[in-house]
Amino acid sequence: MYRSVYNDLIQWKLSKDRKPLVLSGARQIGKTYILKKFGKSEFKKLAFFSLDRELSVRSIFENTTDIHSIILSLSAISGVDITPKDTLIVLDEIQDCPKALEALKYFSEDASEYFVAVAGSLLGISLHNNISFPVGKIDMIRMFPMDFCEFLEANGKTKYVEVIMQENYEVLNLLSTELQELLRMYYYVGGMPAVVKQFVETRELTKVRALQNQILFDYSRDFSKHAPQSLVPRINLVWNSIPSQLSKENKKFVYGALKHGARASEFELAIQWLIDAGLIYKVNRVSVVKMPLKFYEDMGAFKLFLIDVGLMGALAATSAESMLVNNNIFSEYKGMFTELFVATQMISNKMNPFYYSSDDAHKELDFVIQGTMNVFPIEVKAEENVHAKSLKAFLQKNPNLKAVRISMKNMIEQENLVNVPLYAFIPYLKRL
């Protein structure tokens, strides 16, 4: 399956000042698959090692820091003659061997002619457990579940992707009905690669949901296996509350929704654990919509989003009928799926969204992003009814700003507001 991160891997290979690569991201988003494909397609030889299973490989890193001895030992174990420039060394699940992570420093300093890429599903968790990280000695790429365009590619809709990326809105208007149907499918299936593969190959929705539930079970098992036992109940409370938190009109995360009298101090570590594991995204509030947005960030007010819209549907136990048959899916659940969709697409496309609310909380903007020269308020509407008092009032007070509305309406450009179709908004935002 096509993954856009492959282009980032190519750029890493071609970079003149290349360092060992760390590919990070949540479990089951395709890191191992893409590194194997990259190694087999772009190099003469691939030397692949799973550090969670191969104890002999872990012992190599634990017993020496001499890079050339390490390379010789890896060659012996793999049966691959590891040579500079034409071999990709892949160390998978590197968080299971802290010494291997430390060794990236020596690869960078003493053996930079070798291509080394590592992957770690729970690397963020490991770094908070006092594992040494070779700061300044590595390159990092973050990987995400498949976005909507990758989903279209997997379903054989390459021409649709081309039209979206070219921002050909005249053609998009003609394709809007079919693109809306494909978007409904994406809401149900999501972007976990194994789930997308299951859907493409079988079109059996019960198998899709069963696989999503299995992934959710695997994640919950990770809570118990890798998190401190005292933290596990709180992680579960935060995790299971996300659908109800996002179904509210005001989607700001509320600790009191977890249990009566809950305080931030009780759940901050649980939230951070889920962020470090790559399972949720945190979008902070800004109190002022001005550049640079970081100056006005309010760390105490935020929204939490699950990494994948399909997993959200499984966690919320939404039916296939409500997602794929009923006409009101885009407006049901108070736009929960639509706002989640927009958030995940922005983050997976390397954007850093915030949201805005006034101090009295009477005015709110779903998202705010920072462009090259200005900031852009973003309003998300789940359907064609795009009436928004908050956005209108905000623009009246800030006539120098141009807002973006993402909705089911076609492309409409006005003086200080542009409406972009929900299924084709990423290329427009990337230009800002």
N, C-alpha and C positions, 0 to 999 in steps of 0.2 A: 504493500500500500504506500502511496505517496505521502511523505511527511516533509513539511516545509523546513524543518530543522536540518534536513540533509544539506540544504544550501549553506547553512551556517558551518556544518562540518567541512564542506569543500573549502570555504573561505579560511577556516582554521588550517587546513592542510597547506594551503597556498601562502599563508602568512610568512613573511621573512623573519619576524621575531616570535615565531610560534613557541609556546611552552607546553608542557603536559596539559592535557585537557580533562576537566571535570565536567561530566554531563550529569546534572542533577534533576530531580523531579520525583513525584510521588510514585508509589509502586504501580505496576501494571499499566503504564502509559506508553510502553514501547521502547524504553532506553536500550535494552539488550538487543532487541530486533534491529534497531536502526544502526547500532554500532557494528553488529555482525554484517549487515548489508553494506555498510560503508567500507568495512575492511575488505570484504570479498570483491567489491566493485571497483575500489579506487587504489588498491594495493596488490602487489603480487602475492603477498603472504599475510595471513591473519593468525596471530597467536592469542587465543582467547582463554581466560582463566576465570573461574567462579570462586571467589575467595570465601564465600559462605560454605562451600562444599569441599574444596581442595585444600586439605590441611597441609599437604606437602608444600604447596605454594606459599601458604602463610608462614611456614617455618623458614622459608628462604629469607623473607623480609625480616623476620624476628631474629635471625642469627648473623646477619651481616648488613653493612651499609655500603659496601663496595658495589657500585653499579655494574661493573663489568662482570663480577662474579654472579650477581643477580641475573643478568642477561644470559650468561652461560647456563645457569641452572634452569631458567625458564625454557631455554631452548631444549635442554635435555628432557624435561617433563612433558613438554608439548609435542616434541618430535618435529618442531618447526625450527629451521635454521634462521634465527632472528638476526637480520642484517639491517644496517642503517638505510634510510630513504625508501625501502620497498616493503617493509614489514610494519603492520600496525599491531602494537601490543595493547590488548584490552584487559583491564582488571575490573571485573564486575563485582558488585556488592562490596565495594572497597571499605565501607564502614566496619566490616567484620574483621579488618586487619589494620589497626591504627599505624603500624610500622610501614605498611605499604603506602599509606597516605603521606607519611613523613618522607618516604623515599622519593616522592615526586620532586622534592627540592633537589635531590642529588641528580635525578634525571635532567633537570633544568640546568644545573650548574656544570655537571661533568659529562653528560651524554646527550646533549641537545640535538644531536643528529638522529636520534631515535624518535619514532612517533609513538606516543603513549597516550591512551585515552582510558579514563576510568569512569565508572557509573556507580551511583550510590542512592538507593531508594530512601534510606533514612539517614542520609549524611548530615542533614541539619540537626537531627536529634543527637547524633554522635558528637557533633562539634560542641554541643552544650554539656557533654559528659567528659570534658577536659581532654579531648583528642587534639593533638597538635595539628595545626593547619599551615601548609606552606604558603603563607601570604606573600603575594608578589612573585611567586614562582610558578603559577599555574594560570591557564585560561579557563574561563567558566562559561558554559552554555546551559540555560535552563530549558527543560522540555515540558510540554503540557499535553493534555489530551487533545485529540484531533479537533480542529476548529471546523466551522461550517463549510468552508471551501474544501478542506481535506475530506470531509464527509461527502461532499458532492463528487470529488475526484474518485473516491472509493466506490461510488454508485454509478460510475461511468458518465458523469455529467461534466466532463472536462470543458466542453464548449461554454457551458454556463459559467464556469469559473473564469474563463477568458473574458466573457462579457462583463462580469462583475469587476474584475481587476482593471479592465479598460474603462470602467465607469461609463459604459454605453447605456445611458438611461432610456434612450428611445427604444432600444431592444429589450431592456429590462422591463419596461412597462408592458410590452407584449407578452413577456414570460412570467408576469407577476403571479398569475393564478397557480402555475405549476411550481414556482419558487416558494410560494406560501405553503403548498402541500409538502414540499421537501423540507421546509423549515419545521413543519409539524412533526415530520418523521424524526428530524434531528432532536427536537424537544424530547421525544420518547426514547430514542436510541442513545443519544449523547455521543461522546467522542472517545470513550475507552476503546482502544484498538480491537481487543478481542470481541467486544460487543458489536462493534461496527462490522467486523468480519463475519460474525454469526448472522447478522441481519442481511448483509449482502449475499451470503451464500444460501440462506434458507428462507428468508422473509418470514420466519416463524416468530411471532411476537412473544409467545410464552417462553421460548428458549432465550430470547433477548432478556426478558425480565428475570428469568432464573439465573442467567449469568451475571446480571447486575446485582442481584441479591447475594450471589456468591462473592462478588468483589466486596460488597459492603460487609459481609461476614468476615472476609479475610482482613479487612481494615480493622474491624472490631477486635479480632484476634491479635492484631499487632498492638492495639492499646494494651491488652493484658500482658503481652510478651515483652514489650520494649519500654513501656512507661513505668515509672515508679508506682508500686501498688497503691500507695496512698492517693495517687493522682487519678487512677483509672476511673473511679465513679464520677469524678468531675468532668473528665474528658467525655465520658458517655453522655452526661447531662448536656454539655455544650453541643456535641455532635448531633444528638437526637432533637435538640431544640431548634436547629437552624430552619427547617421547613416552617414551623409556626412563627418564628421570628420574621422570616421574609414574607409571610402571608399577611402581615399587618400592613395597614395603610402607611404608617411610618415604620420603615424597615430598620431603623436604628436598633442595634443590639441592646437588649434590656436584661440586666442580671436578674432582676426580680422575676422574670419569666422562667428562670431555671428552678427556683424554689423560693418560698416566702422568706424575705429578709436577706436574700443573697447579696454579697458584697463583691466588689471588684477584686479585692485582695484574695478572696477564696478561689477565684476562677481564672486569674490572669495566667498562671502557669499552665493550666489546662488548654487555654486558647493558644498560648505560644507553642505548646507541644504540637497541636494540630497544624499550626502554620509551618513549623519546622519540618513536619512530616510531608508537607506539600498538599495537604488534604483540604485546606480552606484558604481563602484569600481574605485579607482584612483591608477594607477601604475606609480610611479615616476621614473625619469631617474637617472642612476648613471654615473658619469664621468670617473670612473676607475673600472675595473672588478677585485677587490681584496677583501679579507676578512678583516674586516666585511663590507658588502656592505653598511650598514647604514652610515659609515664614509664618503662615497662618494656620498651620496644622494643629488640630485639637486631638491629642492622643487618647483622650478619655471618652470620645464619642466616635463610634464606628459602626459599620455594617460588616457582617460575616457572610461570605458566599462559599458554597460548596464548589469543588473544582470542576464539576461536570453536571450539566443539566439533566442528563439521563439518569445519573445516580441520584439526583435530587428527586426525580419522579419515583424511583424505586423506594427511596427512604420515606417519601410521603405517601407511598402506596396508591398512587394515581393509576387509574385504569387505562388500558389501551383505547377503550371507547371514548373516554373523556379527552384524550390527547389527540386521537387521529380521526374521530368521526364527528363529535360535536363541533359546532361552528364557533363556540365561545371559548376555546382553549386559550386564545391569546389574551383574553380579558379575565378568565377565571383566576381564582386565587389571588386577586388584587394585583395582577401583573407579576407575580412572584417569578414565574419561569422566564418572562421576557426580560426583567431586570437582571436576573441571574445570567441569562444568555448574553446580554450586552456586556456585563462585567467580565465574564470568562473570555469572550472574544477579544475585548480590549487588552486584558492582561496577557493572554497568550500571544498577542501581537505586539508585545513589548511596550505597552502604554501603562502609565501610572495614574489611574483615576482616583479622585477624591469625590466627596459629595459635600454639598453646602446646605446649611440651615441657619437661619437667623437666630440670634440669641434667645428670642422668645419662642422659637420653633414654629412660628406661624408661616414662615416661608421656607421652602426647601427646593433644591435642585437635585435631581437623581444622581448626576455625576458632574464633575468639573475636570477638564484636562488642560494641561499646559502645552501650547504649541510653540513654534519657533519664536514668534514675536508677540504672542498674546495668549490669554486664557480663554477657554470656550465653555460656557455653560451647556449642559446636555440634558435634555428632557427625553424620557423614554415613555412611549405610549404603546400599549399592547394591541391597539386596533386603529381604525381610521378616525375615530372620534378623538380629536387632538386638542380639545379645549383645555387650557392649562392656566389657571389664574396666577399661580406662583411665578411661572415663567414670564407672563405678560407684565406683571408688576415689577419683576426684577429688571426686565429690559427697559421699562420706563424710567427706572432709577439709574440705569447703567447704559445709556444710549450708545456709548463708545464700544460696547461689546457686541459680538455676533454669536448668536446661539445656534445650536444644532438640535433639531428634534428628530428622534429616531422612531419611526412608526410604520404602520402598514400602508400609508399613503405613498404615492409615487414621489419622485424627486420634484421639489418645489423650492425655488430660490427667491427669497424676498430681501428687503434691504438689510435687516438685522437678524434674519432668521432663515435657516435652510432646513427643509425637511428631507431626510434621507431614508430610503426604504430599509426596513429592519433586516432584510436578507442581504443587504449590499452596502453596509455603512462603513466597514473597516477601511477600504481604500480612500474614502473621503477623509476620514479622521487622520489617516497617515499623512495626508498632505498639509495638515494644519500647522 
